[in-house]
Amino acid sequence: MSDALETQPDDGSSGRGVPCQNCSAPLVGEYCHQCGQRHVPTLRVLYLVRRFLESALDLEDLERGVGQTLRRAARNPGRVARRYVDGERREFVNPLGYFLLTATATFLVFSVFQEAWVQNQAEAYEVMWQSLGASSDEIFRPGSPLRSLGWSSAQDLAAGIFQFFQQVQTYVGLFTCAAAGLLLRWGFPKRTVAETLVFELYVTAQATLFLGMLGPLLFWGAPAFIGVLPIFLQVGLHVHGAGAFFGTRWRARLLPPCAYLASVVLFVIGSGLVTVGVVTYLA
């Protein structure tokens, strides 16, 4: 669509005389005559959003980069982010589109295995309460906080938690990407917000996809670890991807996972404050 070949007048910003960032062919206009990619000297957030909207309307454009993005990001999402930022954008799915694609795939996988996870998690709750000397009757007695939320059994509690996290996972992911991207922009001032956001979107998308692949193995074997698995995946991929995107020095590898964990803490604190505010207002 917007990356199709077209003629533009040379207004001084067309990139005339510089090599294409994707294929290195000499540019004679805003769009490369060889690969069709638009010349974008500095990556901006607005460009990411616009390319996502354009790709969503062009299925051919989306299909062309899905396989390549899946293969490359599975090896190292940081390297994919680096290539995208450096200008090789025709081969890969837009980072925002890839994030939403993996979030949707994981949502569908979790929906298929919801019943198995809820059953195993409910049993885990029962075992935990018994080890603490309590029973489900005491936990869900009339007037208890859990009973006031409409949960009358461990099964109801597990189903409610599952549905809540399934509904908010995409929003939580977007928030942590934005917050971590801003923190990384502060930690790496030579990078723009758009560039650090590209890194966060690709890494978070790949962690989400791995969660969808590994989740079913834990639904039966160890459902209690589903809650911590995303944290381990995110931290591990942030460290792995940081080396290809930011550099191999210890600071370059350490700051990205720290920024991600800080974004999670900010989300938890913000959610808690909003919840307290709403409850206080309603009371």
ZAMARGU-4260 file (C-alpha; in steps of 0.2 Angstrom, whole numbers, plus 5000, padded with zeros to 4 digits):
<rodrens>
0) 5000/5000/5000 | 5010/5015/5006 | 5026/5005/5002 | 5021/5003/4984 | 5032/5011/4971
5) 5026/5029/4967 | 5034/5045/4961 | 5036/5059/4973 | 5044/5077/4970 | 5061/5080/4978
10) 5057/5091/4992 | 5073/5089/5001 | 5066/5075/5012 | 5064/5062/4999 | 5082/5054/5003
15) 5088/5057/4985 | 5106/5051/4983 | 5106/5040/4999 | 5105/5021/4999 | 5089/5012/5003
20) 5089/5006/5021 | 5081/4989/5016 | 5090/4984/5000 | 5104/4998/4998 | 5098/5003/4981
25) 5101/5022/4977 | 5086/5032/4981 | 5079/5044/4968 | 5063/5048/4977 | 5054/5045/4994
30) 5051/5026/4989 | 5064/5014/4983 | 5062/5009/4965 | 5069/4992/4969 | 5060/4985/4984
35) 5047/4999/4987 | 5051/5003/5005 | 5048/5021/5010 | 5063/5031/5015 | 5061/5035/5034
40) 5077/5044/5041 | 5071/5044/5059 | 5059/5031/5066 | 5044/5039/5075 | 5029/5031/5085
45) 5017/5039/5073 | 5025/5029/5058 | 5024/5013/5068 | 5005/5016/5071 | 5002/5021/5053
50) 5011/5006/5046 | 5001/4994/5058 | 4985/5001/5051 | 4990/5000/5033 | 4997/4982/5035
55) 4980/4977/5044 | 4971/4982/5028 | 4983/4974/5017 | 4983/4955/5020 | 4996/4952/5007
60) 5008/4964/5016 | 5005/4955/5032 | 5007/4937/5025 | 5023/4941/5017 | 5032/4945/5033
65) 5023/4933/5046 | 5034/4917/5042 | 5050/4927/5042 | 5046/4936/5058 | 5041/4920/5067
70) 5057/4912/5062 | 5069/4926/5066 | 5060/4932/5082 | 5060/4914/5089 | 5079/4914/5088
75) 5082/4932/5094 | 5068/4945/5095 | 5081/4959/5099 | 5090/4955/5082 | 5073/4957/5073
80) 5070/4974/5082 | 5088/4980/5077 | 5085/4975/5059 | 5068/4984/5059 | 5075/5000/5067
85) 5090/5000/5055 | 5078/5000/5040 | 5075/4982/5035 | 5056/4983/5037 | 5049/4975/5021
90) 5054/4957/5028 | 5045/4959/5045 | 5028/4961/5052 | 5025/4978/5060 | 5030/4976/5078
95) 5013/4982/5084 | 5005/4970/5072 | 5016/4956/5078 | 5012/4959/5096 | 4993/4959/5093
100) 4995/4943/5082 | 5004/4933/5096 | 4992/4940/5109 | 4977/4933/5099 | 4985/4916/5096
105) 4989/4914/5114 | 4972/4920/5119 | 4964/4906/5108 | 4976/4893/5115 | 4972/4897/5133
110) 4953/4897/5128 | 4955/4879/5122 | 4963/4873/5138 | 4953/4884/5150 | 4943/4870/5158
115) 4959/4859/5161 | 4968/4874/5169 | 4953/4879/5180 | 4951/4861/5187 | 4969/4859/5191
120) 4971/4876/5199 | 4955/4873/5209 | 4963/4857/5216 | 4979/4867/5220 | 4969/4880/5230
125) 4961/4866/5240 | 4978/4858/5244 | 4985/4875/5249 | 4971/4879/5260 | 4971/4862/5269
130) 4990/4864/5272 | 4986/4880/5281 | 4973/4872/5291 | 4958/4880/5282 | 4944/4873/5272
135) 4934/4879/5257 | 4919/4881/5268 | 4928/4893/5279 | 4936/4902/5264 | 4919/4905/5255
140) 4908/4907/5271 | 4894/4920/5269 | 4900/4937/5271 | 4918/4933/5266 | 4927/4944/5253
145) 4928/4931/5240 | 4909/4927/5243 | 4905/4945/5240 | 4913/4944/5223 | 4902/4931/5218
150) 4914/4916/5221 | 4907/4902/5231 | 4920/4888/5227 | 4938/4885/5222 | 4932/4882/5205
155) 4923/4899/5204 | 4939/4907/5210 | 4950/4899/5197 | 4938/4903/5183 | 4937/4921/5188
160) 4955/4923/5189 | 4958/4915/5172 | 4945/4925/5164 | 4952/4941/5171 | 4969/4939/5166
165) 4964/4933/5149 | 4954/4949/5146 | 4967/4961/5152 | 4983/4952/5145 | 4984/4963/5129
170) 4981/4979/5139 | 4994/4974/5152 | 5006/4970/5138 | 5004/4987/5129 | 5006/4996/5145
175) 5022/4987/5150 | 5029/4990/5133 | 5025/5008/5133 | 5032/5011/5151 | 5047/5000/5148
180) 5051/5009/5131 | 5051/5026/5140 | 5062/5020/5154 | 5074/5013/5141 | 5074/5029/5131
185) 5080/5037/5147 | 5093/5024/5150 | 5099/5024/5131 | 5097/5043/5126 | 5104/5039/5109
190) 5089/5029/5105 | 5072/5037/5101 | 5056/5032/5110 | 5050/5023/5094 | 5066/5012/5093
195) 5065/5007/5111 | 5046/5003/5109 | 5050/4992/5094 | 5062/4982/5105 | 5049/4980/5118
200) 5035/4975/5106 | 5045/4962/5098 | 5052/4955/5114 | 5035/4955/5123 | 5026/4947/5107
205) 5039/4933/5107 | 5037/4930/5126 | 5018/4930/5123 | 5020/4917/5109 | 5031/4906/5119
210) 5018/4907/5134 | 5005/4901/5122 | 5016/4886/5117 | 5022/4881/5134 | 5006/4885/5143
215) 4997/4869/5138 | 5011/4859/5146 | 5008/4867/5162 | 4989/4866/5162 | 4990/4848/5167
220) 5007/4846/5175 | 5010/4862/5186 | 4996/4875/5183 | 5002/4885/5198 | 5017/4891/5188
225) 5007/4898/5174 | 5007/4915/5184 | 5026/4916/5185 | 5030/4909/5168 | 5027/4925/5159
230) 5039/4934/5170 | 5053/4921/5167 | 5050/4922/5148 | 5050/4941/5148 | 5066/4943/5159
235) 5075/4929/5149 | 5070/4936/5132 | 5074/4954/5137 | 5092/4949/5142 | 5094/4938/5127
240) 5087/4951/5115 | 5096/4966/5123 | 5113/4959/5117 | 5108/4961/5099 | 5099/4977/5100
245) 5108/4987/5113 | 5125/4979/5114 | 5134/4965/5124 | 5140/4976/5139 | 5133/4971/5156
250) 5124/4988/5157 | 5116/4985/5140 | 5110/4968/5145 | 5104/4973/5163 | 5094/4988/5159
255) 5080/4980/5148 | 5075/4967/5160 | 5075/4980/5174 | 5065/4992/5164 | 5052/4978/5161
260) 5051/4973/5179 | 5049/4991/5184 | 5035/4993/5171 | 5026/4978/5180 | 5028/4986/5197
265) 5021/5002/5190 | 5006/4993/5183 | 5003/4984/5199 | 5004/5000/5209 | 4993/5010/5197
270) 4980/4996/5197 | 4980/4996/5216 | 4978/5015/5217 | 4964/5015/5204 | 4955/5000/5213
275) 4956/5009/5230 | 4950/5025/5222 | 4935/5017/5214 | 4930/5007/5230 | 4932/5023/5241
280) 4921/5033/5228 | 4908/5019/5228 | 4908/5018/5247
</rodrens>
